[in-house]
Amino acid sequence: MFFVKGILLTNNIAVAIINEVDIYMMKINIIEANENLGSPISFEFVSNAQELDAVHENYSFDGDIIVKGEFVATGRGYRVSGQISCTKSFVCDRCLEQSSQQQVHDFDEAYQRRGQGYAEDDQDVNYFDGEQVDISPMIRDVLLSDQPLNNICNADCRGLCLKCGANLNHGDCGCDRTVIDPRLAALQQLLIKK
C-alpha cells in the first residue's frame, strides 16, 4: 500500500487520469474477487468532499472522508459493504453556534455487470461496465442522504430566547417566555381586566 495525493492505493484500487486532470474515483477491480468467489476482499479509500462532489450549502465535510469495507463476488453479482467515517461542520439550526460532529455511515449495496443476461430493471442493483466497480457515486449518495433535515448541535440544545435572542445553552436570560394558547387569549384578557 502507498499514498498518492491523499488517496490510499492497494492492488485493487485505481486512479484515473483524464485530460491531464486528476479525477479520483473509488474503483474496485473485480478480477481478484472473481478468482476468490465468496471470499471478501477488504478495501480502504481516503478522499474529501470536493473529490466526491459531496458539497452542500448548509453543511460541509471537513478533512478526510474514510471509506472502509469489503467487496465480495457472489456468483450472480457483487456485494459492497462497509462504513464511511467523516466530520460534518455546520451551524446549529437552534442556537446558531458553529458545530461539528463525527459521523459513521453504513452501506451495503449490490452490483452487477451490465449485459450479464440478468434483468436490468431491478432498482436495488447498481450496474457497471468493464472490469472495475466505481463506488464513489454510491458513497456520495450515502453521505448526503443520511444527513438529518435539521442541523442540531446536540439533542439537548435549548436554542435561542424568542424575546432577546440569547443562547439558552449558556444560561437562562431571565425573559418571560410563556406562550399562551391563542384560543385562550380572550380568557387571559378577562383576568387582566379584573
C-alpha positions in Angstrom: 0.0 0.0 0.0 1.1 3.6 -0.6 -0.4 7.1 -0.7 -0.8 9.2 -3.8 -2.2 12.8 -3.2 -4.2 11.7 -0.1 -5.7 8.5 -1.6 -4.8 5.1 -0.2 -3.9 2.7 -3.0 -3.8 -1.1 -2.8 -3.7 -3.7 -5.5 -7.5 -3.5 -6.1 -7.8 0.3 -6.4 -7.1 2.6 -9.4 -6.8 6.3 -10.1 -7.9 7.5 -13.5 -6.2 10.5 -15.2 -8.4 12.1 -17.8 -7.4 15.1 -19.9 -4.4 15.8 -17.7 -6.6 16.4 -14.7 -6.6 14.0 -11.8 -10.0 12.5 -11.3 -10.1 10.5 -8.0 -12.5 7.6 -8.1 -13.1 4.8 -5.7 -12.7 1.9 -8.1 -12.5 -1.8 -7.1 -11.1 -4.3 -9.6 -13.4 -7.3 -9.9 -10.7 -9.7 -11.2 -9.4 -10.6 -7.7 -12.9 -11.0 -6.4 -13.8 -13.4 -9.3 -10.7 -15.5 -8.5 -11.8 -15.8 -4.8 -15.6 -16.3 -5.3 -17.4 -15.8 -1.9 -14.3 -14.5 -0.1 -14.4 -10.9 1.0 -11.7 -8.6 -0.2 -11.0 -5.6 2.1 -10.6 -2.1 0.7 -9.9 1.4 2.1 -10.2 4.8 0.4 -9.3 8.2 1.7 -11.0 11.1 -0.1 -12.6 14.5 0.7 -15.9 16.2 0.0 -14.7 18.1 -3.1 -13.4 14.9 -4.8 -16.7 13.1 -4.1 -18.8 16.2 -5.0 -20.4 15.8 -1.6 -20.9 19.6 -1.2 -24.0 21.1 0.4 -24.9 24.7 1.1 -26.0 24.1 4.8 -23.0 22.0 6.0 -19.6 20.7 4.9 -17.5 17.6 5.5 -14.1 18.7 6.9 -10.9 16.8 6.4 -10.7 13.2 5.2 -13.6 11.0 4.4 -12.5 7.5 5.1 -14.3 4.5 3.4 -13.5 1.0 4.7 -15.3 -2.1 3.6 -15.4 -5.5 1.8 -16.1 -6.5 -1.8 -17.4 -10.0 -2.5 -18.2 -11.8 -5.7 -21.4 -13.7 -5.1 -21.7 -15.6 -8.3 -24.7 -13.6 -9.7 -23.1 -10.3 -9.0 -21.0 -8.4 -6.3 -21.7 -7.1 -2.9 -20.0 -4.0 -1.4 -20.4 -3.2 2.3 -18.7 -1.1 4.8 -18.6 2.2 6.7 -17.9 5.8 5.9 -16.2 8.0 8.6 -16.3 11.7 8.3 -16.5 15.0 10.3 -19.5 17.2 9.5 -19.3 21.0 10.2 -22.5 23.1 10.3 -24.3 26.0 12.0 -26.8 24.7 14.5 -30.4 25.5 13.4 -31.5 26.1 17.1 -28.7 28.1 18.7 -26.8 29.3 15.6 -23.4 28.2 17.0 -20.8 26.6 14.8 -20.7 22.9 15.5 -19.0 19.7 14.2 -19.9 16.0 14.6 -18.1 12.8 13.9 -20.3 10.6 11.8 -20.2 7.0 10.7 -22.5 5.8 7.9 -23.0 2.1 6.9 -23.5 0.9 3.4 -24.4 -2.4 1.8 -25.0 -2.4 -2.0 -25.4 -5.0 -4.7 -23.7 -4.6 -8.1 -24.0 -6.4 -11.4 -22.1 -6.1 -14.6 -24.3 -4.7 -17.4 -25.2 -7.3 -20.1 -24.8 -10.4 -18.0 -28.2 -11.8 -19.0 -30.0 -10.6 -15.9 -32.9 -8.2 -16.0 -31.6 -4.7 -15.7 -34.7 -3.2 -14.3 -34.0 -4.1 -10.6 -33.9 -0.8 -8.6 -31.9 -2.5 -5.8 -28.9 -3.3 -8.0 -26.2 -0.9 -9.3 -24.9 -1.7 -12.8 -21.3 -1.2 -14.1 -19.3 -1.8 -17.2 -15.8 -3.1 -17.6 -13.5 -4.7 -15.0 -13.9 -2.1 -12.2 -16.7 -1.0 -10.0 -16.7 2.7 -9.2 -18.3 3.1 -5.8 -17.7 6.9 -5.5 -21.3 7.8 -6.7 -22.8 5.4 -4.1 -20.5 6.8 -1.3 -21.6 10.4 -2.2 -25.3 9.4 -2.2 -25.0 7.7 1.2 -23.2 10.7 2.7 -25.8 13.2 1.5 -28.9 11.1 2.0 -28.0 10.1 5.6 -28.0 13.7 6.8 -30.8 14.8 9.0 -33.1 17.6 7.8 -32.2 19.8 10.7 -28.6 20.5 11.8 -28.7 20.3 15.6 -25.5 20.6 17.7 -26.9 18.1 20.3 -30.3 16.7 21.3 -30.4 18.9 24.4 -29.8 22.1 22.6 -32.1 24.8 24.1 -31.8 27.2 21.2 -32.2 31.0 21.3 -34.6 33.1 23.5 -37.6 34.2 21.4 -37.6 37.5 23.2 -34.0 38.7 23.4 -32.1 36.2 21.2 -29.7 35.0 23.9 -28.2 31.5 23.6 -30.1 29.5 26.2 -27.3 26.8 26.2 -25.1 29.4 28.0 -27.6 30.1 30.7 -31.1 31.5 31.3 -31.6 35.1 30.2 -34.5 35.8 32.6 -37.1 36.7 29.9 -40.7 35.6 30.4 -41.1 33.0 27.5 -44.5 31.8 28.5 -46.6 31.2 25.4 -50.4 31.4 25.8 -52.6 29.3 23.6 -54.3 31.8 21.2 -57.6 30.1 21.7 -57.5 31.0 25.4 -56.2 34.6 24.9 -59.7 36.1 25.4 -59.8 34.4 28.8 -56.4 35.9 29.6 -57.7 39.4 28.8 -60.6 38.9 31.2 -58.2 38.1 34.0 -56.1 41.1 33.3 -59.1 43.5 33.4 -60.1 42.4 37.0 
